[in-house]
Amino acid sequence: MLGRVAATLVFWALSSDAVASEAAGAGPAALQAHINQTLQSPTDVPFLAAETDLNGDGQDEVVVHVTSRDYCGSGGCVTLVLQRTGQGYRTVMRASVTRPPIRVLETRHQGWKDIGVMVSGGGAGPAYEAALAFDGRRYPSNPTTPPARPVKDAPGVTLIAE
């Protein structure tokens, strides 16, 4: 997966609109800065990321799975969903205790596709996939409690693999 993240970042750096994107606060440096700010980290936080249009507006959101031990525990790590804005990014999900694979599911709530994350460890019992549904403002912050719900064999696409 590291190769995919590097390819995404290289694509941003080499794309024809990268300069405009960075100037608008939506390029790789702005992404790293937003992640650092969201997690209140004084240093760059390592992560895996994938882009997909979750709300059907024609602009990709960024799904970020943090890989730093500082933001992980026995139940998993932090996963973010970031929506691009004119000033950079808006966090629409900050979920704890998540594990890859991180998937975008075919189901939708409030016009946004559901996010699937694995839940295991930390006393959660057997591993399972939890679906996180958008509530009109954001996605749930904890995949182990409602409104997150367990799903089995839900159709979807893997964004960030194990």
Contact map, one row per residue, 1 for C-alpha under 8 A:
111110000000000000000000000000000000000000000001000000000000000000000000000000000000000000000000000000000000000000000000000000000000000000000000000000000000000110
111111000000000000000000000000000000000000000001000000000000000000000000000000000000000000000000000000000000000000000000000000000000000000000000000000000000000000
111111100000000000000000000000000000000000000000000000000000000000000000000000000000000000000000000000000000000000000000000000000000000000000000000000000000000000
111111110000000000000000000000000000000000000000000000000000000000000000000000000000000000000000000000000000000000000000000000000000000000000000000000000000000000
111111111000000000000000000000000000000000000001110000000000000000000000000000000000000000000000000000000000000000000000000000000000000000000000000000000000000000
011111111100000000000000000000000000000000000000000000000000000000000000000000000000000000000000000000000000000000000000000000000000000000000000000000000000000000
001111111110000000000000000000000000000000000000000000000000000000000000000000000000000000000000000000000000000000000000000000000000000000000000000000000000000000
000111111111000000000000000000000000000000000000110000000000000000000000000000000000000000000000000000000000000000000000000000000000000000000000000000000000000000
000011111111100000000000000100000000000000000000000000000000000000000000000000000000000000000000000000000000000000000000000000000000000000000000000000000000000000
000001111111110000000000000000000000000000000000000000000000000000000000000000000000000000000000000000000000000000000000000000000000000000000000000000000000000000
000000111111111000000000000000000000000000000000000000000000000000000000000000000000000000000000000000000000000000000000000000000000000000000000000000000000000000
000000011111111001000000001100000000000000000000000000000000000000000000000000000000000000000000000000000000000000000000000000000000000000000000000000000000000000
000000001111111001000000001100000000000000000000000000000000000000000000000000000000000000000000000000000000000000000000000000000000000000000000000000000000000000
000000000111111101000000000000000000000000000000000000000000000000000000000000000000000000000000000000000000000000000000000000000000000000000000000000000000000000
000000000011111111000000000000000000000000000000000000000000000000000000000000000000000000000000000000000000000000000000000000000000000000000000000000000000000000
000000000000011111100000000000000000000000000000000000000000000000000000000000000000000000000000000000000000000000000000000000000000000000000000000000000000000000
000000000000001111111000000000000000000000000000000000000000000000000000000000000000000000000000000000000000000000000000000000000000000000000000000000000000000000
000000000001111111111100001000000000000000000000000000000000000000000000000000000000000000000000000000000000000000000000000000000000000000000000000000000000000000
000000000000000111111110000000000000000000000000000000000000000000000000000000000000000000000000000000000000000000000000000000000000000000000000000000000000000000
000000000000000011111111000000000000000000000000000000000000000000000000000000000000000000000000000000000000000000000000000000000000000000000000000000000000000000
000000000000000011111111111000000000000000000000000000000000000000000000000000000000000000000000000000000000000000000000000000000000000000000000000000000000000000
000000000000000001111111111111000000000000000000000000000000000000000000000000000000000000000000000000000000000000000000000000000000000000000000000000000000000000
000000000000000000111111111000000000000000000000000000000000000000000000000000000000000000000000000000000000000000000000000000000000000000000000000000000000000000
000000000000000000011111111000000000000000000000000000000000000000000000000000000000011100000000000000000000000000000000000000000000000000000000000000000000000000
000000000000000000001111111001000000000000000000000000000000000000000000000000000000011110000000000000000000000000000000000000000000000000000000000000000000000000
000000000000000000001111111101100000000000000000000000000000000000000000000000000001101110000000000000000000000000000000000000000000000000000000000000000000000000
000000000001100001001111111111100000000000000000000000000000000000000000000000000000000000000000000000000000000000000000000000000000000000000000000000000000000000
000000001001100000000100011111110000000000000000000000000000000000000000000000000000000000000000000000000000000000000000000000000000000000000000000000000000000000
000000000000000000000100001111111000000000000000000000000000000000000000000000000000000000000000000000000000000000000000000000000000000000000000000000000000000000
000000000000000000000100111111111100000000000000000000000000000000000000000000000000000100000000000000000000000000000000000000000000000000000000000000000000000000
000000000000000000000000011111111110000000000000000000000000000000000000000000000000000110000000000000000000000000000000000000000000000000000000000000000000000000
000000000000000000000000000111111111000000011000000000000000000000000000000000000000000000000000000000000000000000000000000000000000000000000000000000000000000000
000000000000000000000000000011111111100000010000000000000000000000000000000000000000000000000000000000000000000000000000000000000000000000000000000000000000000000
000000000000000000000000000001111111110000000000000000000000000000000000000000000000000110000000000000000000000000000000000000000000000000000000000000000000000000
000000000000000000000000000000111111111000001000000000000000000000000000000000000000000000000000000000000000000000000000000000000000000000000000000000000000000000
000000000000000000000000000000011111111111111000000000000000000000000000000000000000000000000000000000000000000000000000000000000000000000000000000000000000000000
000000000000000000000000000000001111111110000000000000000000000000000000000000000000000000000000000000000000000000000000000000000000000000000000000000000000000000
000000000000000000000000000000000111111110000000000000000000000000000000000000000000000000100000000000000000000000000000000000000000000000000000000000000000000000
000000000000000000000000000000000011111110000000000000000000000000000000000000000000000000000000000000000000000000000000000000000000000000000000000000000000000000
000000000000000000000000000000000001111111000000000000000000000000000000000000000000000000000000000000000000000000000000000000000000000000000000000000000000000000
000000000000000000000000000000000001111111111000000000000000000000000000000000000000000000000000000000000000000000000000000000000000000000000000000000000000000000
000000000000000000000000000000000001000111110000000000000000000000000000000000000000000000000000000000000000000000000000000000000000000000000000000000000000000000
000000000000000000000000000000000001000011111000000000000000000000000000000000000000000000000000000000000000000000000000000000000000000000000000000000000000000000
000000000000000000000000000000011001000011111100000000000000000000000000000000000000000000000000000000000000000000000000000000000000000000000000000000000000000000
000000000000000000000000000000010011000010111110000000000000000001110000000000000000000000000000000000000000000000000000000000000000000000000000000000000000000000
000000000000000000000000000000000000000000011111000000000000000001110000000000000000000000000000000000000000000000000000000000000000000000000000000000000000000000
000000000000000000000000000000000000000000001111100000000000000111110000000000000000000000000000000000000000000000000000000000000000000000000000000000000000000000
110010000000000000000000000000000000000000000111110000000000000111100000000000000000000000000000000000000000000000000000000000000000000000000000000000000000000100
000010010000000000000000000000000000000000000011111000000000011110000000000000000000000000000000000000000000000000000000000000000000000000000000000000000000000100
000010010000000000000000000000000000000000000001111100000000011100000000000000000000000000000000000000000000000000000000000000000000000000000000000000000000001100
000000000000000000000000000000000000000000000000111110000001111000000000000000000000000000000000000000000000000000000000000000000000000000000000000000000000001000
000000000000000000000000000000000000000000000000011111000011111000000000000000000000000000000000000000000000000000000000000000000000000000000000000000000000000000
000000000000000000000000000000000000000000000000001111111111100000000000000000000000000000000000000000000000000000000000000000000000000000000000000000000000000000
000000000000000000000000000000000000000000000000000111110001100000000000000000000000000000000000000000010000000110000000000000000000000000000000000000000000000000
000000000000000000000000000000000000000000000000000011111000000000000000000000000000000000000000000000000000001110000000000000000000000000000000000000000000000000
000000000000000000000000000000000000000000000000000011111110000000000000000000000000000000000000000000000000001100000000000000000000000000000000000000000000000000
000000000000000000000000000000000000000000000000000010111110000000000000000000000000000000000000000000000000000000000000000000000000000000000000000000000000000000
000000000000000000000000000000000000000000000000000010011111000000000000000000000000000000000000000000000000000000000000000000000000000000000000000000000000000000
000000000000000000000000000000000000000000000000000110011111100000000000000000000001000000000000000000000000000000000000000000000000000000000000000000000000000000
000000000000000000000000000000000000000000000000001111000111110000000000000000000011000000000000000000000000000000000000000000000000000000000000000000000000000000
000000000000000000000000000000000000000000000000001111000011111000000000000000001111000000000000000000000000000000000000000000000000000000000000000000000000000000
000000000000000000000000000000000000000000000000111100000001111100000000000000001110000000000000000000000000000000000000000000000000000000000000000000000000000000
000000000000000000000000000000000000000000000000111100000000111110000000000000111100000000000000000000000000000000000000000000000000000000000000000000000000001000
000000000000000000000000000000000000000000000011110000000000011111000000000000111100000000000000000000000000000000000000000000000000000000000000000000000000000000
000000000000000000000000000000000000000000000011100000000000001111100000000011110000000000000000000000000000000000000000000000000000000000000000000000000000000100
000000000000000000000000000000000000000000001111000000000000000111110011000011110000000000000000000000000000000000000000000000000000000000000000000000000000000000
000000000000000000000000000000000000000000001111000000000000000011111011000010000000000000000000000000000000000000000000000000000000000000000000000000000000000000
000000000000000000000000000000000000000000001110000000000000000001111111000000000000000000000000000000000000000000000000000000000000000000000000000000000000000000
000000000000000000000000000000000000000000000000000000000000000000111111100010000000000000000000000000000000000000000000000000000000000000000000000000000000000000
000000000000000000000000000000000000000000000000000000000000000000011111000000000000000000000000000000000000000000000000000000000000000000000000000000000000000000
000000000000000000000000000000000000000000000000000000000000000001111111100011000000000000000000000000000000000000000000000000000000000000000000000000000000000000
000000000000000000000000000000000000000000000000000000000000000001111111111111000000000000000000100000000000000000000000000000000000000000000000000000000000000000
000000000000000000000000000000000000000000000000000000000000000000001011111110000000000000000000100000000000000000000000010000000000000000000000000000000000000000
000000000000000000000000000000000000000000000000000000000000000000000001111100000000000000000000100000000000000000000000110000000000000000000000000000000000000000
000000000000000000000000000000000000000000000000000000000000000000000001111110000000000000000000111000000000000000000011111100000000000000000000000000000000000000
000000000000000000000000000000000000000000000000000000000000000000000001111111000000000000000001111000000000000000000011110000000000000000000000000000000000000000
000000000000000000000000000000000000000000000000000000000000000011101011101111100000000000000001111000000000000000000000000000000000000000000000000000000000000000
000000000000000000000000000000000000000000000000000000000000000011000011000111110000000000000111110000000000000000000000000000000000000000000000000000000000000000
000000000000000000000000000000000000000000000000000000000000001111000000000011111000000000001111010000000000000000000000000000000000000000000000000000000000000000
000000000000000000000000000000000000000000000000000000000000001111000000000001111100000000111110000000000000000000000000000000000000000000000000000000000000000000
000000000000000000000000000000000000000000000000000000000000111100000000000000111110000000111100000000000000000000000000000000000000000000000000000000000000000000
000000000000000000000000000000000000000000000000000000000000111100000000000000011111000011111000000000000000000000000000000000000000000000000000000000000000000000
000000000000000000000000000000000000000000000000000000000001110000000000000000001111100011110000000000000000000000000000000000000000000000000000000000000000000000
000000000000000000000000010000000000000000000000000000000011100000000000000000000111111111000000000000000000000000000000000000000000000000000000000000000000000000
000000000000000000000000010000000000000000000000000000000000000000000000000000000011111111000000000000000000000000000000000000000000000000000000000000000000000000
000000000000000000000001100000000000000000000000000000000000000000000000000000000001111110000000000000000000000000000000000000000000000000000000000000000000000000
000000000000000000000001110000000000000000000000000000000000000000000000000000000001111110000000000000000000000000000000000000000000000000000000000000000000000000
000000000000000000000001110001100100000000000000000000000000000000000000000000000001111111000000000000000000000000000000000000000000000000000000000000000000000000
000000000000000000000000110000100100000000000000000000000000000000000000000000000111111111100000000000000000000000000000000000000000000000000000000000000000000000
000000000000000000000000000000000000000000000000000000000000000000000000000000000111100111110000000000000000000000000000000000000000000000000000000000000000000000
000000000000000000000000000000000000010000000000000000000000000000000000000000011110000011111100000000000000000000000000000000000000000000000000000000000000000000
000000000000000000000000000000000000000000000000000000000000000000000000000000011110000001111100000000000000000000000000000000000000000011100000000000000000000000
000000000000000000000000000000000000000000000000000000000000000000000000000000111100000000111110000000000000000000000000000000000000000001111000000000000000000000
000000000000000000000000000000000000000000000000000000000000000000000000000001111000000000111111000000000000000000000000000000000000000000111000000000000000000000
000000000000000000000000000000000000000000000000000000000000000000000000000001110000000000001111110000000000000000000000000000000000000000011110000000000000000000
000000000000000000000000000000000000000000000000000000000000000000000000000111100000000000000111110000000000000000000000000000000000000000001110000000000000000000
000000000000000000000000000000000000000000000000000000000000000000000001111111000000000000000011111000000000000000000010000000000000000000000110000000000000000000
000000000000000000000000000000000000000000000000000000000000000000000000001111100000000000000011111100000000000000001110000000000000000000000010000000000000000000
000000000000000000000000000000000000000000000000000000000000000000000000001110000000000000000000111111000000000000001111000000000000000000000000000000000000000001
000000000000000000000000000000000000000000000000000000000000000000000000000000000000000000000000011111000000000000001100000000000000000000000000000000000000000111
000000000000000000000000000000000000000000000000000000000000000000000000000000000000000000000000001111100000000000011100000000000000000000000000000000000000011111
000000000000000000000000000000000000000000000000000000000000000000000000000000000000000000000000001111110000000000111100000000000000000000000000000000000000011110
000000000000000000000000000000000000000000000000000000000000000000000000000000000000000000000000000011111000000000111000000000000000000000000000000000000001111100
000000000000000000000000000000000000000000000000000001000000000000000000000000000000000000000000000001111100000011110000000000000000000000000000000000000001111000
000000000000000000000000000000000000000000000000000000000000000000000000000000000000000000000000000000111111000011110000000000000010000000000000000000000111100000
000000000000000000000000000000000000000000000000000000000000000000000000000000000000000000000000000000011111000011000000000000000000000000000000000000000111000000
000000000000000000000000000000000000000000000000000000000000000000000000000000000000000000000000000000001111100011000000000000000000000000000000000000000000000000
000000000000000000000000000000000000000000000000000000000000000000000000000000000000000000000000000000001111111111000000000000000000110000000000000000000000000000
000000000000000000000000000000000000000000000000000000000000000000000000000000000000000000000000000000000011111111000000000000000000111100000000000000000000000000
000000000000000000000000000000000000000000000000000000000000000000000000000000000000000000000000000000000001111100000000000000000000011100000000000000000000000000
000000000000000000000000000000000000000000000000000000110000000000000000000000000000000000000000000000000001111110000000000000000000000000000000000000000000000000
000000000000000000000000000000000000000000000000000001110000000000000000000000000000000000000000000000000001111111000000000000000000110000000000000000000000000000
000000000000000000000000000000000000000000000000000001100000000000000000000000000000000000000000000000011111101111100000000000000000110000000000000000000000000000
000000000000000000000000000000000000000000000000000000000000000000000000000000000000000000000000000000011111100111110000000000000011110000000000000000000000000000
000000000000000000000000000000000000000000000000000000000000000000000000000000000000000000000000000001111000000011111000000000000011100000000000000000000000000000
000000000000000000000000000000000000000000000000000000000000000000000000000000000000000000000000000011111000000001111100000000001111000000000000000000000000000000
000000000000000000000000000000000000000000000000000000000000000000000000000000000000000000000000011111100000000000111110000000001111000000000010000000000000000000
000000000000000000000000000000000000000000000000000000000000000000000000000000000000000000000000011111000000000000011111000000111100000000000000000000000000000000
000000000000000000000000000000000000000000000000000000000000000000000000001100000000000000000000111000000000000000001111100100111100000000000011000000000000000000
000000000000000000000000000000000000000000000000000000000000000000000000001100000000000000000000001000000000000000000111111111110000000000000000000000000000000000
000000000000000000000000000000000000000000000000000000000000000000000000011100000000000000000000000000000000000000000011111110100000000000000000000000000000000000
000000000000000000000000000000000000000000000000000000000000000000000000111100000000000000000000000000000000000000000001111100000000000000000000000000000000000000
000000000000000000000000000000000000000000000000000000000000000000000000001000000000000000000000000000000000000000000001111110000000000000000000000000000000000000
000000000000000000000000000000000000000000000000000000000000000000000000001000000000000000000000000000000000000000000011111111100000000000000001000000000000000000
000000000000000000000000000000000000000000000000000000000000000000000000000000000000000000000000000000000000000000000001101111100000000000000000000000000000000000
000000000000000000000000000000000000000000000000000000000000000000000000000000000000000000000000000000000000000000000001000111110000000000000000000000000000000000
000000000000000000000000000000000000000000000000000000000000000000000000000000000000000000000000000000000000000000000111100111111000000000000000000000000000000000
000000000000000000000000000000000000000000000000000000000000000000000000000000000000000000000000000000000000000000000111000001111100000000000000000001110000000000
000000000000000000000000000000000000000000000000000000000000000000000000000000000000000000000000000000000000000000011110000000111110000000000000000001110000000000
000000000000000000000000000000000000000000000000000000000000000000000000000000000000000000000000000000000000000000011110000000011111000000000011000111100000000000
000000000000000000000000000000000000000000000000000000000000000000000000000000000000000000000000000000001000000001111000000000001111100000000010000111100000000000
000000000000000000000000000000000000000000000000000000000000000000000000000000000000000000000000000000000000000001111000000000000111110000110010001110000000000000
000000000000000000000000000000000000000000000000000000000000000000000000000000000000000000000000000000000001100111100000000000000011111000110000001100000000000000
000000000000000000000000000000000000000000000000000000000000000000000000000000000000000000000000000000000001110111000000000000000001111111110000000000000000000000
000000000000000000000000000000000000000000000000000000000000000000000000000000000000000000000000000000000000110000000000000000000000111111100000000000000000000000
000000000000000000000000000000000000000000000000000000000000000000000000000000000000000000000000000000000000110000000000000000000000011111000000000000000000000000
000000000000000000000000000000000000000000000000000000000000000000000000000000000000000000010000000000000000000000000000000000000000011111100000000000000000000000
000000000000000000000000000000000000000000000000000000000000000000000000000000000000000000011000000000000000000000000000000000000000011111110000000000000000000000
000000000000000000000000000000000000000000000000000000000000000000000000000000000000000000011100000000000000000000000000000000000001111011111000000000000000000000
000000000000000000000000000000000000000000000000000000000000000000000000000000000000000000001110000000000000000000000000000000000001110001111110001100000000000000
000000000000000000000000000000000000000000000000000000000000000000000000000000000000000000001111000000000000000000000000000000000000000000111110000000000000000000
000000000000000000000000000000000000000000000000000000000000000000000000000000000000000000000011100000000000000000000000000000000000000000011111100100000000000000
000000000000000000000000000000000000000000000000000000000000000000000000000000000000000000000011110000000000000000001010000000000111000000011111110110000000000000
000000000000000000000000000000000000000000000000000000000000000000000000000000000000000000000000000000000000000000000010000100000100000000000111110110000000000000
000000000000000000000000000000000000000000000000000000000000000000000000000000000000000000000000000000000000000000000000000000000000000000000111111110000000000000
000000000000000000000000000000000000000000000000000000000000000000000000000000000000000000000000000000000000000000000000000000000000000000000011111110000000000000
000000000000000000000000000000000000000000000000000000000000000000000000000000000000000000000000000000000000000000000000000000000001100000010000111110000000000000
000000000000000000000000000000000000000000000000000000000000000000000000000000000000000000000000000000000000000000000000000000000111100000010111111111000000000000
000000000000000000000000000000000000000000000000000000000000000000000000000000000000000000000000000000000000000000000000000000000111000000000011111111100000000000
000000000000000000000000000000000000000000000000000000000000000000000000000000000000000000000000000000000000000000000000000000011110000000000000000111110000000000
000000000000000000000000000000000000000000000000000000000000000000000000000000000000000000000000000000000000000000000000000000011110000000000000000011111100000000
000000000000000000000000000000000000000000000000000000000000000000000000000000000000000000000000000000000000000000000000000000011000000000000000000001111100000000
000000000000000000000000000000000000000000000000000000000000000000000000000000000000000000000000000000000000000000000000000000000000000000000000000000111110000000
000000000000000000000000000000000000000000000000000000000000000000000000000000000000000000000000000000001100000000000000000000000000000000000000000000111111000000
000000000000000000000000000000000000000000000000000000000000000000000000000000000000000000000000000000001100000000000000000000000000000000000000000000001111100000
000000000000000000000000000000000000000000000000000000000000000000000000000000000000000000000000000000111100000000000000000000000000000000000000000000000111110000
000000000000000000000000000000000000000000000000000000000000000000000000000000000000000000000000000000111000000000000000000000000000000000000000000000000011111000
000000000000000000000000000000000000000000000000000000000000000000000000000000000000000000000000000011110000000000000000000000000000000000000000000000000001111110
000000000000000000000000000000000000000000000000011000000000001000000000000000000000000000000000000011110000000000000000000000000000000000000000000000000000111110
100000000000000000000000000000000000000000000001110000000000000010000000000000000000000000000000000111100000000000000000000000000000000000000000000000000000011111
100000000000000000000000000000000000000000000000000000000000000000000000000000000000000000000000000111000000000000000000000000000000000000000000000000000000011111
000000000000000000000000000000000000000000000000000000000000000000000000000000000000000000000000001110000000000000000000000000000000000000000000000000000000000111
